[in-house]
Amino acid sequence: MELRQLRYFMEVAEREHVSEAAVHLHVAQSAISRQITNLEKELGVNLFEREGRNIKLSQIGKTFYTHTKLAMQAIEHAKKQIDDFLDPERGIIKIGFPTSLSTHLVPSVISAFKEAHPNIKFHLRQGSYHFLIDSVKKGEMGVAFLGPLPKSEPEIASHILFTESILALLPINHPLAERDSLYLSDLKKDDFVSFPNGYILKKMMLDTCKQAGFTPTVSAEGEDLDAIKGLVSAGIGVTLLPESTFHESTPRMTVKIPLEIPEVRRTVGIIKPKERTLAPSEELFYSFVKQFYSRLQGFQ
């Protein structure tokens, strides 16, 4: 079994068309067909079912594809580590981040790192809280930024970069808009704007309201910060958001107000796999991020 055969098999399996796979791989169609035939003979099974010019994976072919995909990911990871060892200043770093850290933390860190290491490239992926944790576990990402950091993930190593307060965001014409601080229970009769179920900021909001003795009435949902802030600006409801999401400015027609009771804070940090060794470029980035925020705190 050759690596070339597995690559050809993966390409045909994903495209379900030999000629399209040949174009993408820049090889003759006959070469792909021959290598897949050889692979099937070696395995003693038909990996594909032919339907005219199109083909699709057989049942056993689907099983083989699942395992081959994992094997190819492991091989690519190993090759990447070798490439980085040969020249760690030209590696590729795969980084994940949630929407709540996309407007300030990620751009600031990436910009500073690229200034110091201009030849290192990035693959950036925004995702939900649990998606990012799972991606780091599986090796699909090297590191990820998170807020809050997970408390019970034995496969994950984490480092706190800073902690921040959770603030209330109210429409500017809200009866409590001129307050310097709020008891969260003051908002128990208000409609709330929230992220959908499954988002960590939705859970944070529900847990905080529960701590204040009530369950919020959610009147509207949005999947990103701009949508949430826009709904509050329109007077649809109030919401709770981390302080860093207001780094540039408070959205127009809204006011942000600190919570006095309960006072809620979240950790923000970076995670990496605990058991799997990072590639040198990824380890370089992980160390850089820790030092970057350590210096910032020293200036505060």
Backbone torsions as a table, in degrees:
resi	resn	phi	psi	omega
1	MET	NA	125.7	-176.7
2	GLU	-108.3	152.0	177.9
3	LEU	-60.3	-36.6	178.8
4	ARG	-61.2	-41.2	178.6
5	GLN	-61.1	-41.3	-179.1
6	LEU	-66.7	-37.7	178.4
7	ARG	-66.3	-43.1	177.7
8	TYR	-62.4	-44.4	179.7
9	PHE	-59.9	-45.6	-179.4
10	MET	-60.8	-43.2	-177.0
11	GLU	-65.9	-44.1	179.9
12	VAL	-67.5	-39.8	-179.7
13	ALA	-61.9	-39.3	-177.5
14	GLU	-78.2	-28.8	-178.3
15	ARG	-97.7	-20.1	-177.5
16	GLU	53.7	37.5	-179.1
17	HIS	-163.3	118.9	-175.1
18	VAL	-67.9	-43.2	-176.8
19	SER	-65.7	-37.9	178.0
20	GLU	-66.6	-39.3	177.1
21	ALA	-63.3	-39.9	179.6
22	ALA	-62.7	-41.8	178.7
23	VAL	-63.0	-44.6	-177.9
24	HIS	-66.4	-36.4	-177.3
25	LEU	-88.1	-8.5	-179.9
26	HIS	61.3	42.3	175.9
27	VAL	-132.9	165.6	179.5
28	ALA	-69.9	145.1	178.8
29	GLN	-60.3	-36.8	-179.6
30	SER	-64.7	-33.8	179.6
31	ALA	-66.3	-40.5	178.7
32	ILE	-65.9	-47.1	-179.6
33	SER	-59.3	-40.9	-178.7
34	ARG	-65.7	-44.4	-178.2
35	GLN	-67.1	-36.8	178.9
36	ILE	-69.9	-38.0	175.9
37	THR	-61.3	-44.0	177.9
38	ASN	-61.6	-39.8	179.8
39	LEU	-65.3	-43.0	179.5
40	GLU	-64.7	-38.8	178.2
41	LYS	-64.0	-42.0	-179.5
42	GLU	-64.9	-38.9	-178.8
43	LEU	-81.1	-25.0	-179.5
44	GLY	79.5	21.7	179.0
45	VAL	-140.3	160.7	172.1
46	ASN	-90.4	116.3	-179.1
47	LEU	-81.1	-22.1	-177.4
48	PHE	-127.6	153.7	169.8
49	GLU	-110.0	125.3	-176.3
50	ARG	-87.0	132.4	175.7
51	GLU	-132.3	84.6	-175.3
52	GLY	65.2	-125.8	178.5
53	ARG	-82.2	-16.3	-179.6
54	ASN	-96.6	154.3	175.7
55	ILE	-135.9	156.5	175.5
56	LYS	-141.1	159.0	-178.3
57	LEU	-65.3	138.1	170.9
58	SER	-75.3	174.0	-179.6
59	GLN	-61.3	-44.7	178.0
60	ILE	-71.1	-27.8	176.4
61	GLY	-64.4	-37.0	177.8
62	LYS	-64.2	-39.9	177.8
63	THR	-64.5	-44.4	179.9
64	PHE	-64.3	-37.9	179.4
65	TYR	-62.2	-43.7	-179.3
66	THR	-58.3	-46.4	-178.6
67	HIS	-73.1	-35.7	179.0
68	THR	-65.1	-39.3	179.2
69	LYS	-60.4	-43.6	177.9
70	LEU	-63.9	-41.5	179.9
71	ALA	-64.6	-41.0	-179.7
72	MET	-67.6	-36.2	175.6
73	GLN	-62.8	-41.0	178.9
74	ALA	-64.9	-40.2	179.2
75	ILE	-65.8	-43.3	178.9
76	GLU	-62.7	-39.7	178.5
77	HIS	-63.9	-42.7	178.8
78	ALA	-63.7	-42.1	179.0
79	LYS	-64.6	-39.5	179.1
80	LYS	-62.4	-41.5	179.1
81	GLN	-63.5	-39.5	177.9
82	ILE	-64.5	-45.2	178.8
83	ASP	-59.6	-41.3	-179.8
84	ASP	-68.2	-37.9	177.8
85	PHE	-64.0	-35.3	178.4
86	LEU	-68.3	-35.9	179.5
87	ASP	-155.9	84.4	-176.9
88	PRO	-62.7	-17.3	179.1
89	GLU	-82.8	1.5	178.5
90	ARG	-127.2	25.5	-180.0
91	GLY	-78.2	177.2	175.6
92	ILE	-122.0	125.6	-177.0
93	ILE	-108.9	125.7	177.4
94	LYS	-97.4	118.4	-172.9
95	ILE	-124.7	134.9	174.8
96	GLY	-109.3	155.1	179.5
97	PHE	-159.0	150.8	177.2
98	PRO	-89.8	165.7	-178.3
99	THR	-60.9	-32.4	-176.2
100	SER	-69.7	-13.5	179.6
101	LEU	-113.6	11.3	-172.4
102	SER	-83.0	-19.0	-172.8
103	THR	-91.9	-23.9	-177.8
104	HIS	-132.0	-55.6	-173.9
105	LEU	-58.4	-55.2	-175.3
106	VAL	-62.4	-49.9	178.2
107	PRO	-59.4	-38.6	-178.4
108	SER	-65.2	-46.4	-177.7
109	VAL	-68.6	-45.7	-178.7
110	ILE	-61.7	-43.2	-179.6
111	SER	-61.3	-45.3	-179.5
112	ALA	-66.0	-40.2	-179.5
113	PHE	-67.6	-41.5	-179.1
114	LYS	-65.5	-30.9	177.4
115	GLU	-65.3	-36.9	-179.7
116	ALA	-84.6	-28.3	-176.4
117	HIS	-135.0	73.8	-170.5
118	PRO	-66.5	-19.3	-174.9
119	ASN	-94.5	-5.7	177.3
120	ILE	-82.0	135.4	-178.1
121	LYS	-105.6	162.6	-177.1
122	PHE	-126.4	143.8	163.1
123	HIS	-114.2	111.5	-176.3
124	LEU	-105.5	138.3	-179.1
125	ARG	-139.0	119.6	174.0
126	GLN	-84.2	141.3	-178.8
127	GLY	-162.8	172.9	179.3
128	SER	-74.4	167.1	-175.1
129	TYR	-54.6	-56.0	-175.7
130	HIS	-72.9	-30.2	175.6
131	PHE	-61.5	-42.7	-178.8
132	LEU	-66.1	-42.3	178.4
133	ILE	-62.3	-47.0	180.0
134	ASP	-63.4	-37.6	-179.1
135	SER	-65.8	-37.5	176.5
136	VAL	-69.2	-40.7	177.8
137	LYS	-59.5	-42.8	-175.2
138	LYS	-81.1	-8.0	-178.3
139	GLY	83.9	9.2	178.2
140	GLU	-74.8	-22.3	172.8
141	MET	-132.1	147.7	178.2
142	GLY	-77.3	-49.1	-178.9
143	VAL	-139.6	165.6	176.1
144	ALA	-150.8	146.4	171.5
145	PHE	-89.1	142.5	-179.1
146	LEU	-145.2	152.4	170.6
147	GLY	-152.6	117.4	-0.7
148	PRO	-80.9	166.0	176.3
149	LEU	-72.8	144.2	179.3
150	PRO	-66.7	143.4	-177.7
151	LYS	-95.5	-25.5	-174.3
152	SER	-136.6	67.2	176.5
153	GLU	-125.8	92.3	-174.0
154	PRO	-62.7	-20.5	-179.6
155	GLU	-89.7	-0.7	-174.2
156	ILE	-116.7	134.4	169.6
157	ALA	-103.7	139.2	-176.2
158	SER	-136.6	159.2	177.7
159	HIS	-139.7	126.2	178.7
160	ILE	-76.3	126.9	177.2
161	LEU	-92.2	-40.3	175.5
162	PHE	-165.9	167.1	171.9
163	THR	-118.0	152.7	-177.3
164	GLU	-145.1	158.9	-179.7
165	SER	-83.7	155.5	171.5
166	ILE	-98.7	127.9	-176.2
167	LEU	-113.1	156.2	172.6
168	ALA	-90.2	138.3	175.5
169	LEU	-115.9	122.1	-175.5
170	LEU	-122.3	151.8	170.4
171	PRO	-61.9	149.2	-173.7
172	ILE	-64.8	-23.8	179.8
173	ASN	-95.3	13.2	179.1
174	HIS	-67.5	143.4	-179.6
175	PRO	-57.0	-24.5	-178.6
176	LEU	-102.8	11.5	-172.1
177	ALA	-64.6	-21.5	-177.9
178	GLU	-95.0	4.2	178.1
179	ARG	-69.8	148.2	174.8
180	ASP	-82.0	-26.8	177.2
181	SER	-155.6	166.7	-175.4
182	LEU	-134.8	146.8	157.6
183	TYR	-83.6	131.6	-178.3
184	LEU	-60.1	-30.6	178.9
185	SER	-61.9	-19.3	176.2
186	ASP	-63.1	-19.3	-176.2
187	LEU	-103.5	10.7	-172.4
188	LYS	-65.2	-22.3	179.1
189	LYS	-93.8	-2.5	-179.4
190	ASP	-82.2	155.3	166.4
191	ASP	-78.3	144.0	-179.7
192	PHE	-111.9	147.6	171.2
193	VAL	-103.2	135.6	-171.4
194	SER	-145.4	162.8	166.2
195	PHE	-74.1	160.8	178.4
196	PRO	-69.0	168.2	174.6
197	ASN	-57.3	143.6	-178.9
198	GLY	99.8	-18.3	177.4
199	TYR	-86.6	137.3	-176.8
200	ILE	-64.8	-30.9	179.2
201	LEU	-71.3	-26.5	173.1
202	LYS	-67.3	-46.1	179.1
203	LYS	-62.1	-41.2	178.8
204	MET	-59.2	-44.2	-179.6
205	MET	-64.1	-45.8	-179.8
206	LEU	-63.6	-42.5	-179.8
207	ASP	-65.2	-39.1	-179.1
208	THR	-67.8	-42.0	178.0
209	CYS	-65.5	-38.9	177.8
210	LYS	-61.7	-39.4	177.6
211	GLN	-62.5	-30.8	179.2
212	ALA	-86.2	-1.6	172.8
213	GLY	97.2	18.0	178.1
214	PHE	-151.4	162.4	174.5
215	THR	-105.3	122.2	-175.3
216	PRO	-71.3	147.9	172.2
217	THR	-89.4	112.5	-178.0
218	VAL	-91.2	115.2	-176.7
219	SER	-97.5	-18.6	-178.0
220	ALA	-156.2	152.4	179.2
221	GLU	-130.6	148.1	175.2
222	GLY	-140.6	151.3	-174.8
223	GLU	-98.4	0.1	175.8
224	ASP	-145.0	167.7	-174.3
225	LEU	-63.0	-40.2	-179.2
226	ASP	-61.6	-39.6	179.2
227	ALA	-66.0	-45.0	179.6
228	ILE	-60.7	-48.9	-178.6
229	LYS	-64.6	-38.0	179.5
230	GLY	-63.7	-38.8	179.0
231	LEU	-66.7	-38.0	176.2
232	VAL	-67.0	-41.9	177.8
233	SER	-57.3	-35.9	-178.6
234	ALA	-78.8	-2.4	178.4
235	GLY	82.4	16.9	-177.9
236	ILE	-72.1	-30.2	-178.4
237	GLY	177.2	-170.8	176.9
238	VAL	-111.6	169.1	178.0
239	THR	-154.0	172.7	174.8
240	LEU	-121.3	130.5	-178.7
241	LEU	-141.4	151.5	176.5
242	PRO	-64.9	150.1	-176.2
243	GLU	-59.4	-36.1	-176.3
244	SER	-66.6	-19.0	179.9
245	THR	-74.5	-7.3	176.9
246	PHE	-108.1	22.8	-172.5
247	HIS	-58.3	-45.9	-177.2
248	GLU	-73.6	-50.0	-178.5
249	SER	-172.9	164.6	171.8
250	THR	-82.2	135.3	-179.1
251	PRO	-57.0	149.0	-179.2
252	ARG	-61.8	150.3	178.6
253	MET	65.1	23.2	176.7
254	THR	-137.4	165.1	172.1
255	VAL	-134.2	142.6	174.7
256	LYS	-104.2	136.4	-175.2
257	ILE	-134.8	130.4	177.7
258	PRO	-65.0	150.0	175.2
259	LEU	-93.0	127.1	178.4
260	GLU	-88.1	-44.2	176.8
261	ILE	-139.5	122.2	-9.2
262	PRO	-78.1	147.5	173.9
263	GLU	-86.1	115.6	-173.2
264	VAL	-115.8	135.1	177.5
265	ARG	-130.6	156.8	175.0
266	ARG	-130.3	149.1	173.5
267	THR	-83.6	146.2	173.9
268	VAL	-127.6	132.4	-177.4
269	GLY	-163.1	-163.9	-176.7
270	ILE	-126.9	142.1	-179.5
271	ILE	-121.6	155.7	174.9
272	LYS	-148.0	164.9	177.9
273	PRO	-68.2	142.3	-177.4
274	LYS	-81.1	-38.1	-173.9
275	GLU	-94.9	-30.5	-176.7
276	ARG	-88.6	133.1	179.7
277	THR	-74.8	131.3	176.4
278	LEU	-72.7	152.4	171.1
279	ALA	-65.0	153.0	-176.9
280	PRO	-54.1	-39.5	179.6
281	SER	-65.8	-36.8	178.1
282	GLU	-69.0	-41.4	177.8
283	GLU	-64.6	-36.7	177.0
284	LEU	-61.3	-43.4	179.9
285	PHE	-66.8	-44.4	180.0
286	TYR	-57.6	-45.3	179.3
287	SER	-67.3	-39.0	-179.9
288	PHE	-61.1	-44.6	-178.4
289	VAL	-61.5	-43.7	179.4
290	LYS	-61.7	-43.8	-180.0
291	GLN	-68.6	-36.9	-179.2
292	PHE	-59.2	-46.9	-178.6
293	TYR	-79.5	-25.0	174.0
294	SER	-65.4	-40.4	177.9
295	ARG	-67.1	-41.2	179.7
296	LEU	-60.4	-43.3	179.8
297	GLN	-66.6	-29.2	177.7
298	GLY	-68.3	-26.2	179.7
299	PHE	-85.5	-12.9	-175.7
300	GLN	-82.8	NA	NA
